[in-house]
Amino acid sequence: MNINNHNDVMWKKSTRSAVNGNCVEVASLGEGRVGVRDSKDSSGPVLVFTPEEWGAFVGGVRDGEFDL
């Protein structure tokens, strides 16, 4: 897989995403890396996280760290 072409991966959007299109999508980029992009701009920039960074983020979500 060419990680420079992020259209070659399977992007997933949350089943809880709103119909208005204000969503993010995530994809496994190989070697544990995770990509995150704006679903409205599939050819736009992609944030790439290491396995450690992604694990810390997911852990924070589970612990309610980002609840408003």
Secondary structure, DSSP 8 states (H G I E B T S, - for coil): --TT-GGGS--EE-TT--TTS--EEEEEEETTEEEEEETT-TTS--EEE-HHHHHHHHHHHHTTTT--
